Amino acid sequence: MSPALIAIVVHAIQEKYVSEKAFYSEQLGISPQSWDRWKKGEQGLRYENMQILSTLFTDYEWMLVQKVVRNAEIMPDVMNEPVKEYLYLKYQIAKTWVHHGMVRLEWHQSDGNEETSNRKSNMTILQLIADYNFWGYNDIIEIRLPGVIRQQIETDEIKLLQWFDDESEKLKD
């Protein structure tokens, strides 16, 4: 298993779930030992569990993950910080989409009453949706952010673009 993939997946779990244990026990149905061995690259996961891992991401984000994993194999800078590379790409692409008017923005609030109570609640989620007018073929990027940021950038495209720039700068350092 690629260390870059493991790092990006673990980051996504930490972003969306209350704990890694909540994810691997409830979603994957595996033991702590199996999870640890997977994280260390000592064993793989069943196909069904890899499919569950992919649902941590939108289809478009999963494609970006695969590209970062591939580049990590040949580029030491990417291998050293695959999560940083993945997030940087996400923000840069999102910024480009917004700048060129290629997406619609949808704001969502996760709530604690979700069926899967092991997910983090009270998260603000910005979905950037590139709609190609073909059912099921939209490209979507999701960004989780503090609610206070939403109030600042929700109705102002310039502030949103500046926020993407600021977040990208943090990742470059």
C-alpha positions in Angstrom: 0.0 0.0 0.0 1.3 3.4 -0.9 2.4 5.6 2.1 1.0 8.6 0.2 -2.4 7.0 -0.1 -2.4 6.0 3.6 -1.5 9.6 4.7 -4.2 11.2 2.6 -6.9 8.7 3.7 -5.9 9.1 7.4 -6.1 12.9 7.0 -9.6 12.6 5.5 -10.8 10.3 8.3 -9.5 12.8 10.9 -11.2 15.6 9.1 -14.6 13.8 8.9 -14.8 11.4 11.9 -14.5 11.8 15.6 -11.7 9.3 15.6 -9.9 6.8 13.5 -11.4 4.0 15.7 -14.9 5.3 15.0 -14.2 4.9 11.3 -12.4 1.6 11.1 -14.6 -0.2 13.6 -18.0 1.2 12.3 -17.3 1.7 8.6 -14.7 -1.0 7.8 -15.6 -3.5 10.6 -11.9 -4.3 11.2 -9.8 -4.7 14.4 -7.4 -2.1 15.7 -4.6 -4.5 14.8 -5.7 -4.8 11.2 -6.0 -1.0 11.0 -2.6 -0.5 12.4 -1.0 -3.1 10.0 -2.7 -1.3 7.1 -1.5 2.1 8.2 2.1 0.7 8.5 1.8 -0.8 5.0 2.1 -4.3 6.3 -1.2 -5.6 4.9 -3.8 -4.6 2.4 -7.6 -4.2 2.9 -10.3 -6.2 1.2 -11.7 -4.7 -2.0 -15.0 -3.8 -0.3 -13.1 -1.8 2.4 -11.0 0.0 -0.3 -14.3 1.0 -1.9 -15.4 2.4 1.5 -12.2 4.4 1.8 -12.9 5.9 -1.6 -16.2 7.2 -0.3 -14.3 9.6 2.0 -13.8 11.6 -1.2 -15.9 12.8 -4.0 -15.2 11.1 -7.3 -13.2 14.1 -8.5 -11.2 14.2 -5.2 -10.5 10.5 -5.5 -9.1 11.1 -8.9 -6.8 13.8 -7.4 -5.8 11.4 -4.7 -4.7 8.8 -7.3 -2.7 11.5 -9.2 -0.9 12.5 -6.0 -0.2 8.9 -5.1 1.2 8.3 -8.6 3.4 11.5 -8.4 4.6 10.5 -4.9 6.2 7.5 -6.4 8.4 9.6 -8.7 8.7 13.0 -6.9 10.4 13.1 -3.5 8.7 16.4 -2.6 5.3 14.9 -3.1 6.2 11.8 -1.1 7.5 13.9 1.8 4.1 15.7 2.1 1.4 14.0 0.1 -1.5 15.5 2.2 -0.1 19.0 1.7 0.2 18.4 -2.0 -3.4 17.0 -2.2 -4.9 19.9 -0.3 -2.9 22.5 -2.3 -4.2 21.0 -5.5 -7.8 21.0 -4.2 -7.6 24.7 -3.3 -5.9 25.7 -6.5 -8.5 23.8 -8.6 -11.4 25.2 -6.5 -10.0 28.7 -6.9 -9.7 28.3 -10.7 -13.2 26.9 -11.0 -14.7 29.9 -9.0 -12.5 32.4 -10.8 -13.8 31.2 -14.2 -17.4 30.8 -13.1 -17.3 27.1 -13.8 -19.1 26.0 -10.6 -22.1 26.6 -8.4 -21.5 26.8 -4.7 -23.6 25.0 -2.2 -23.2 25.4 1.5 -24.1 22.5 3.9 -24.1 22.1 7.6 -23.4 18.6 8.9 -25.4 17.9 12.0 -25.1 15.6 15.0 -28.3 13.8 14.2 -26.9 12.0 11.2 -27.4 8.3 10.9 -23.7 7.7 11.4 -23.1 9.4 14.7 -19.4 8.7 14.5 -19.0 11.6 12.0 -17.9 15.0 13.2 -20.9 17.3 13.6 -21.4 21.0 13.2 -19.1 21.2 10.3 -19.6 23.8 7.5 -19.1 22.2 4.1 -18.6 24.1 0.9 -19.4 22.1 -2.2 -18.1 23.4 -5.5 -20.1 21.7 -8.3 -19.0 21.7 -11.9 -22.3 20.7 -13.7 -21.9 19.4 -17.2 -25.6 18.8 -17.7 -25.2 15.1 -17.8 -26.8 13.3 -14.9 -24.3 11.7 -12.6 -21.2 13.3 -14.2 -20.8 16.4 -12.1 -17.3 17.1 -10.6 -17.5 18.1 -7.0 -14.9 19.4 -4.5 -15.9 19.6 -0.9 -14.1 21.8 1.6 -14.7 21.7 5.3 -14.3 25.0 7.2 -15.2 26.8 10.4 -18.6 28.4 10.4 -17.2 31.9 11.0 -15.3 31.7 7.7 -18.6 30.9 5.9 -20.1 34.2 7.2 -17.2 36.1 5.9 -17.0 34.6 2.4 -20.4 33.2 1.5 -21.7 36.1 -0.5 -18.5 37.6 -1.7 -16.6 35.9 -4.5 -13.5 38.1 -4.1 -13.2 37.1 -0.4 -13.7 33.5 -1.3 -10.9 33.7 -3.9 -8.7 35.4 -1.3 -9.5 32.7 1.2 -8.3 30.1 -1.3 -5.1 32.1 -1.9 -4.5 32.3 1.9 -5.1 28.6 2.4 -2.8 27.7 -0.6 0.0 30.0 0.8 -0.2 28.2 4.2 0.4 24.9 2.3 3.3 26.2 0.3 5.3 27.1 3.4 
